[in-house]
Amino acid sequence: MPMCSIFADHKSEERYSKLSLAYTTDEEKRMIEDAIDMCTPLCSIKPNIYGGAVTGGKRMITIEYHDDCDREGGDVFEAIIKKLGIEECH
């Protein structure tokens, strides 16, 4: 898979974690949505998923896990990043 221009940002606190994925094209959006659909079943907790605009014409999809005591969301985030071919997460 060619390197994509999707930018990944991860934040985590005590039972909370989120992965934000910024994209510019409809194709990248579809890739992100497909990865989310395939990977979120790896966690027993249903995530909050939402989108919005970012600067520079980019848009973002964010996946959040709340009350994730066992940190299952981390496995989902790793699977999504791997599926998208993202080499660096900030």
MDAnalysis code that builds the backbone (N, CA, C; Angstrom):
import MDAnalysis as mda
import numpy as np

u = mda.Universe.empty(270, n_residues=90, atom_resindex=np.repeat(np.arange(90), 3), trajectory=True)
u.add_TopologyAttr("name", ["N", "CA", "C"] * 90)
u.add_TopologyAttr("resid", np.arange(1, 91))
u.add_TopologyAttr("resname", ["MET", "PRO", "MET", "CYS", "SER", "ILE", "PHE", "ALA", "ASP", "HIS", "LYS", "SER", "GLU", "GLU", "ARG", "TYR", "SER", "LYS", "LEU", "SER", "LEU", "ALA", "TYR", "THR", "THR", "ASP", "GLU", "GLU", "LYS", "ARG", "MET", "ILE", "GLU", "ASP", "ALA", "ILE", "ASP", "MET", "CYS", "THR", "PRO", "LEU", "CYS", "SER", "ILE", "LYS", "PRO", "ASN", "ILE", "TYR", "GLY", "GLY", "ALA", "VAL", "THR", "GLY", "GLY", "LYS", "ARG", "MET", "ILE", "THR", "ILE", "GLU", "TYR", "HIS", "ASP", "ASP", "CYS", "ASP", "ARG", "GLU", "GLY", "GLY", "ASP", "VAL", "PHE", "GLU", "ALA", "ILE", "ILE", "LYS", "LYS", "LEU", "GLY", "ILE", "GLU", "GLU", "CYS", "HIS"])
u.atoms.positions = np.array([
    [0.843, -1.169, 0.000],
    [0.000, 0.000, 0.000],
    [0.895, 1.240, 0.000],
    [0.608, 2.223, -0.893],
    [1.420, 3.425, -0.898],
    [1.195, 4.225, 0.374],
    [2.224, 5.000, 0.747],
    [2.103, 5.807, 1.947],
    [0.985, 6.828, 1.761],
    [0.087, 6.887, 2.722],
    [-1.029, 7.814, 2.606],
    [-0.694, 9.120, 3.322],
    [-1.505, 10.132, 3.066],
    [-1.262, 11.427, 3.699],
    [-2.172, 11.637, 4.900],
    [-2.671, 10.557, 5.478],
    [-3.506, 10.648, 6.669],
    [-2.593, 10.921, 7.872],
    [-2.962, 11.915, 8.660],
    [-2.198, 12.294, 9.851],
    [-2.904, 11.713, 11.071],
    [-2.168, 10.982, 11.892],
    [-2.741, 10.346, 13.078],
    [-2.216, 11.005, 14.347],
    [-3.142, 11.247, 15.278],
    [-2.780, 11.832, 16.571],
    [-3.483, 11.031, 17.664],
    [-2.725, 10.595, 18.669],
    [-3.264, 9.777, 19.748],
    [-3.100, 10.498, 21.078],
    [-4.139, 10.458, 21.889],
    [-4.090, 11.018, 23.242],
    [-4.663, 9.971, 24.190],
    [-4.097, 9.905, 25.380],
    [-4.543, 8.908, 26.340],
    [-4.399, 9.440, 27.759],
    [-5.383, 9.142, 28.545],
    [-5.344, 9.439, 29.975],
    [-5.808, 8.195, 30.707],
    [-6.066, 8.308, 31.957],
    [-6.431, 7.134, 32.781],
    [-7.663, 6.428, 32.264],
    [-8.293, 5.957, 31.769],
    [-9.441, 5.191, 31.277],
    [-10.044, 5.849, 30.031],
    [-9.308, 6.762, 29.435],
    [-9.793, 7.484, 28.262],
    [-8.687, 7.487, 27.202],
    [-9.080, 7.242, 25.979],
    [-8.107, 7.364, 24.886],
    [-8.832, 7.776, 23.617],
    [-8.090, 8.455, 22.745],
    [-8.687, 8.850, 21.465],
    [-7.637, 8.820, 20.375],
    [-8.110, 8.534, 19.179],
    [-7.285, 8.553, 17.982],
    [-7.977, 9.470, 16.987],
    [-7.274, 10.503, 16.543],
    [-7.807, 11.422, 15.541],
    [-7.052, 11.205, 14.248],
    [-7.796, 11.108, 13.158],
    [-7.222, 10.856, 11.838],
    [-7.646, 11.974, 10.895],
    [-6.678, 12.784, 10.461],
    [-6.946, 13.902, 9.560],
    [-6.686, 13.465, 8.117],
    [-7.587, 13.859, 7.227],
    [-7.503, 13.444, 5.821],
    [-7.916, 14.601, 4.919],
    [-7.627, 14.454, 3.605],
    [-8.015, 15.506, 2.665],
    [-8.935, 15.014, 1.558],
    [-8.851, 13.751, 1.178],
    [-9.632, 13.272, 0.028],
    [-10.767, 12.343, 0.460],
    [-11.753, 12.211, -0.419],
    [-12.858, 11.277, -0.162],
    [-12.350, 9.839, -0.091],
    [-11.333, 9.526, -0.879],
    [-10.756, 8.185, -0.842],
    [-10.148, 7.887, 0.531],
    [-9.425, 8.856, 1.086],
    [-8.854, 8.674, 2.427],
    [-9.960, 8.518, 3.472],
    [-11.039, 9.272, 3.323],
    [-12.170, 9.153, 4.255],
    [-12.736, 7.739, 4.203],
    [-12.935, 7.211, 3.002],
    [-13.456, 5.834, 2.852],
    [-12.497, 4.824, 3.463],
    [-11.194, 5.018, 3.264],
    [-10.201, 4.112, 3.854],
    [-10.308, 4.119, 5.379],
    [-10.440, 5.306, 5.963],
    [-10.555, 5.431, 7.417],
    [-11.831, 4.749, 7.904],
    [-12.950, 5.027, 7.244],
    [-14.223, 4.431, 7.653],
    [-14.186, 2.906, 7.558],
    [-13.576, 2.388, 6.495],
    [-13.447, 0.927, 6.347],
    [-12.593, 0.340, 7.470],
    [-11.481, 1.004, 7.800],
    [-10.598, 0.526, 8.868],
    [-11.326, 0.544, 10.211],
    [-12.095, 1.593, 10.462],
    [-12.868, 1.676, 11.709],
    [-13.883, 0.542, 11.775],
    [-14.601, 0.323, 10.681],
    [-15.608, -0.747, 10.644],
    [-14.986, -2.118, 10.900],
    [-13.794, -2.341, 10.373],
    [-13.129, -3.638, 10.534],
    [-12.508, -3.809, 11.916],
    [-12.025, -2.735, 12.513],
    [-11.209, -2.845, 13.728],
    [-11.948, -2.595, 15.035],
    [-13.010, -1.792, 15.032],
    [-13.678, -1.510, 16.305],
    [-14.307, -2.740, 16.959],
    [-14.688, -3.787, 16.215],
    [-15.196, -4.986, 16.905],
    [-14.145, -5.686, 17.777],
    [-12.873, -5.299, 17.681],
    [-11.834, -5.892, 18.528],
    [-11.990, -5.490, 19.991],
    [-12.807, -4.487, 20.270],
    [-12.992, -3.978, 21.632],
    [-14.434, -4.205, 22.067],
    [-14.626, -4.589, 23.317],
    [-15.973, -4.833, 23.833],
    [-16.735, -3.534, 24.117],
    [-16.023, -2.413, 24.164],
    [-16.644, -1.115, 24.425],
    [-16.962, -0.438, 23.090],
    [-18.152, 0.144, 22.984],
    [-18.511, 0.883, 21.768],
    [-17.889, 2.278, 21.846],
    [-17.126, 2.663, 20.827],
    [-16.477, 3.979, 20.859],
    [-17.420, 5.100, 20.433],
    [-17.074, 6.314, 20.810],
    [-17.705, 7.505, 20.252],
    [-16.892, 7.856, 19.013],
    [-17.578, 8.049, 17.895],
    [-16.899, 8.384, 16.642],
    [-17.558, 9.647, 16.090],
    [-16.733, 10.638, 15.784],
    [-17.277, 11.877, 15.244],
    [-16.267, 12.508, 14.303],
    [-16.733, 13.449, 13.508],
    [-15.866, 14.103, 12.540],
    [-16.006, 15.602, 12.608],
    [-15.136, 16.272, 11.873],
    [-15.192, 17.720, 11.828],
    [-14.116, 18.286, 10.929],
    [-14.154, 19.593, 10.777],
    [-13.187, 20.284, 9.927],
    [-11.935, 20.629, 10.725],
    [-10.816, 20.665, 10.015],
    [-9.529, 21.059, 10.587],
    [-9.001, 22.170, 9.688],
    [-7.900, 22.781, 10.035],
    [-7.336, 23.843, 9.206],
    [-6.762, 23.292, 7.903],
    [-6.579, 24.164, 6.954],
    [-5.924, 23.806, 5.701],
    [-6.742, 22.895, 4.806],
    [-8.059, 22.907, 4.927],
    [-8.909, 22.087, 4.070],
    [-8.994, 20.631, 4.486],
    [-8.344, 20.268, 5.561],
    [-8.415, 18.885, 6.036],
    [-9.673, 18.668, 6.867],
    [-10.091, 17.421, 6.960],
    [-11.185, 17.009, 7.826],
    [-10.643, 15.938, 8.751],
    [-11.383, 15.634, 9.802],
    [-10.883, 14.680, 10.782],
    [-11.999, 13.754, 11.248],
    [-11.620, 12.502, 11.492],
    [-12.486, 11.537, 12.153],
    [-11.779, 11.161, 13.452],
    [-12.527, 11.208, 14.559],
    [-11.972, 10.900, 15.864],
    [-12.719, 9.720, 16.477],
    [-11.964, 8.790, 17.055],
    [-12.506, 7.621, 17.752],
    [-12.100, 7.764, 19.213],
    [-13.088, 7.747, 20.117],
    [-12.816, 7.907, 21.541],
    [-13.363, 6.725, 22.329],
    [-12.591, 6.304, 23.305],
    [-13.047, 5.291, 24.263],
    [-13.053, 5.910, 25.651],
    [-14.175, 5.776, 26.353],
    [-14.325, 6.248, 27.728],
    [-14.470, 5.029, 28.637],
    [-14.040, 5.120, 29.860],
    [-14.133, 4.023, 30.835],
    [-13.506, 2.737, 30.311],
    [-12.385, 2.871, 29.639],
    [-11.661, 1.728, 29.068],
    [-10.633, 1.233, 30.084],
    [-11.135, 0.573, 31.126],
    [-10.275, 0.127, 32.234],
    [-9.186, -0.843, 31.776],
    [-9.501, -1.692, 30.818],
    [-8.550, -2.701, 30.348],
    [-7.740, -2.232, 29.146],
    [-7.926, -0.989, 28.751],
    [-7.180, -0.402, 27.626],
    [-7.330, -1.192, 26.323],
    [-8.532, -1.707, 26.087],
    [-8.800, -2.436, 24.846],
    [-8.720, -1.525, 23.619],
    [-9.030, -0.249, 23.811],
    [-9.011, 0.692, 22.700],
    [-7.650, 0.778, 22.022],
    [-6.587, 0.577, 22.786],
    [-5.244, 0.616, 22.214],
    [-5.043, -0.418, 21.123],
    [-5.621, -1.609, 21.308],
    [-5.526, -2.647, 20.278],
    [-6.258, -2.216, 19.011],
    [-7.393, -1.560, 19.196],
    [-8.161, -1.063, 18.045],
    [-7.353, -0.005, 17.306],
    [-6.778, 0.932, 18.053],
    [-5.999, 1.997, 17.423],
    [-4.806, 1.434, 16.659],
    [-4.104, 0.484, 17.253],
    [-2.964, -0.142, 16.567],
    [-3.408, -0.828, 15.277],
    [-4.542, -1.520, 15.329],
    [-5.046, -2.212, 14.137],
    [-5.436, -1.212, 13.049],
    [-6.070, -0.116, 13.429],
    [-6.458, 0.912, 12.449],
    [-5.224, 1.519, 11.802],
    [-4.235, 1.885, 12.608],
    [-3.006, 2.484, 12.087],
    [-2.299, 1.530, 11.130],
    [-2.230, 0.265, 11.510],
    [-1.596, -0.732, 10.644],
    [-2.375, -0.904, 9.339],
    [-3.699, -0.981, 9.430],
    [-4.543, -1.168, 8.247],
    [-4.381, -0.007, 7.271],
    [-4.231, 1.205, 7.816],
    [-4.090, 2.391, 6.960],
    [-2.661, 2.609, 6.459],
    [-1.715, 1.832, 6.975],
    [-0.329, 1.982, 6.534],
    [0.338, 3.237, 7.073],
    [-0.159, 3.717, 8.214],
    [0.416, 4.910, 8.822],
    [1.677, 4.512, 9.573],
    [2.769, 5.203, 9.275],
    [4.054, 4.839, 9.875],
    [4.378, 5.635, 11.124],
    [3.716, 6.775, 11.338],
    [4.011, 7.602, 12.490],
    [2.716, 8.154, 13.074],
    [2.558, 8.026, 14.376],
    [1.401, 8.558, 15.072],
    [1.907, 9.562, 16.095],
    [1.302, 10.722, 16.137],
    [1.769, 11.807, 17.024],
    [1.012, 11.793, 18.330],
])
